[in-house]
Amino acid sequence: MESYALLIGSTLSAGTVIALAALGLLVNEKAGIVNLGAEGMMLCAALAGFATTVVTGNEWLGFAAGALAGAFLAAVFGVLVIWLNTNQYATGLALSLFGVGFSAFAGQSFVQAKLPELAQDGIPYLRDIPLMGPALFDHDPLVYGAMVLAVALIWFLDRTRTGLVLRAVGESPQSAHALGYPVRWIRLGAVVFGGALCGLAGAFISLEYTPLWVEGMVAGRGWIALALTTFATWRPARVLLGAYLFGGVTMLQFHLQATGVQVASQLLSMLPYLATIVVLVLISRNPVWIRANMPASLGKPFYPGS
């Protein structure tokens, strides 16, 4: 039973990384912008958060640095694709490649660095409950913050005027522009917000999930988060559930190894990526369903004069 409690706890932690990034990318795409640079943003944010915490000894400053790093890179991306009308897919790929290379170069001096002693995570008293405590109540506040964020986004997108305007910009930016809404600035705000969440996800990896810095430590989670937005048909609740599904598949490999299952470690490491491919293949078999849920102007440039 104890091993299953640890599996649940590690699933929540692993799923939080993907959930934060995917919820940020969902906001981007609701506004009509596709950002393929999540992997690069998360790597730069992981380095920024880790380096800041090592230097200052303050974990919260590390998370803030990670969010700011992600927001800054997203803002650069936003200016390029929204104002200069560069291709969204090519620009996102360039951002991802830049983040991979820059983080590897800038992070060389932090490879052997160690984080200072940080305060114990979790909810006092509840985390000491046998089995249930380690599974549900012994986590960083961001684990619970991701759940709250998903609920808040459901309310924001469906129940608030600002959320409806954001969705309108993603469906028909020309109509929103005709009604007087600043389409470009709304899209930029969505992109920066999404980048900040990707930054938090990256910082969470280096500060909580695997508290160290190594080159390429995001290990494809940015791409999984990107695929998850489509898998969840751009709905926050499904994003959260999908993130925990992928998190569970990721941690299952360690659980199976711990229980003595004789399977090659390389095959177990493939599980989360194999699950991503299987899910994409399944949902791509119904393109009508995808189009019915996808923002109509997703990936399409907007020209105010047109």
C-alpha positions, -999 to +999 in steps of 0.1 A: +000+000+000+028+024+008+043+020-027+009+029-042+006+060-020+041+070-032+030+064-068-001+086-064+021+114-048+047+112-076+020+112-102+006+144-089+040+160-089+049+148-124+015+158-137+019+193-123+048+200-146+027+191-177-005+207-164+011+241-158+027+242-192-004+229-210-028+253-193-005+282-204-004+269-240-042+265-239-046+302-231-023+310-261-043+288-284-076+301-272-064+335-285-054+320-318-016+317-313+004+284-315+037+285-296+059+255-303+086+270-281+074+255-249+104+231-246+129+259-249+111+283-226+108+256-199+145+249-201+155+285-198+131+289-169+144+258-152+179+273-154+168+308-143+148+293-113+176+270-102+204+297-105+183+323-087+176+299-058+212+289-055+224+325-054+197+339-032+186+309-011+150+318-017+128+293-036+100+318-042+125+341-060+135+311-080+099+305-091+095+342-099+127+342-120+114+311-139+081+328-146+098+360-157+122+341-180+093+323-197+072+355-200+102+374-215+108+347-242+071+345-249+069+382-253+097+381-279+079+354-297+047+374-295+062+405-310+076+385-339+044+366-348+018+392-339+034+425-351+060+413-376+037+384-389+064+358-389+053+322-393+041+309-359+053+274-364+088+283-376+092+310-349+081+286-322+106+259-334+133+285-335+125+296-299+126+259-288+160+254-304+173+286-289+162+276-255+178+242-257+211+257-268+212+287-246+203+268-214+230+242-221+256+270-226+246+293-198+240+264-173+274+248-174+286+264-142+254+252-123+257+215-132+273+206-099+256+233-078+233+222-049+201+239-037+201+253-002+180+236+025+144+246+018+113+245+040+093+213+041+065+211+016+030+199+023+001+208+046+010+206+082-006+177+102-024+164+071+009+153+055+016+131+086-015+109+080-004+074+071-006+066+034-030+094+025-006+121+038+023+113+015-001+107-014-022+139-012-009+164+013+029+163+011+034+185-020+047+219-030+020+246-031+022+247-070+008+212-071-024+225-055-021+258-074-023+239-108-056+224-097-069+258-086-057+274-118-076+249-139-108+257-121-101+294-124-095+291-161-128+273-166-146+302-148-125+328-166-131+315-202-168+306-197-181+331-172-162+364-176-164+391-203-127+392-207-126+354-212-153+356-238-134+384-256-102+362-256-122+333-271-137+357-297-102+368-307-093+332-313-124+325-333-126+356-354-100+383-349-115+404-377-149+405-360-133+414-326-112+441-343-143+455-360-160+458-325-131+478-313-111+453-293-072+455-295-067+421-310-029+423-311-025+434-275-050+407-263-030+381-282+002+393-267-012+392-232-023+356-237+011+347-251+030+363-222+006+346-196+012+313-213+049+318-213+049+326-176+031+294-168+056+274-190+083+292-169+067+281-137+066+245-150+103+247-159+112+261-125+091+235-108+112+208-125+146+221-113+134+232-079+110+205-068+106+176-092+143+169-097+161+195-075+192+200-097+203+213-130+214+192-159+213+199-196+180+190-214+163+181-181+128+191-194+131+159-216+103+165-240+076+176-215+071+208-234+061+188-265+038+165-244+021+197-230+016+210-265+000+177-276-021+176-245-040+208-254-052+191-286-059+158-267-080+178-242-099+197-270-088+230-254-107+224-221-089+231-188-105+203-169-094+177-195-060+193-196-056+187-159-069+151-161-047+144-191-016+158-173-021+134-144-026+106-169+008+114-185+023+119-151+011+085-140+025+069-171+058+086-165+061+074-129+048+039-137+082+030-150+098+037-116+070+018-098+074-012-120+112-013-115+107-009-077+083-039-076+108-061-095+091-062-129+117-075-154+113-050-182+141-032-200+145+003-185+147+018-221+112+004-229+098+018-197+113+052-204+095+052-237+061+049-221+051+086-218+062+094-253+045+063-267+013+073-249+015+107-265+018+092-300-010+068-294-033+095-281-025+118-311-031+089-335-065+082-319-078+117-319-065+124-354-089+097-367-118+121-361-108+155-377-144+167-376-144+165-338-111+183-337-123+212-359-155+215-339-135+222-307-104+240-321-104+278-322-112+288-358-083+312-362-057+290-345-023+295-362-036+321-386-020+356-388-041+387-383-038+418-404-057+448-389-061+465-423-076+434-439 
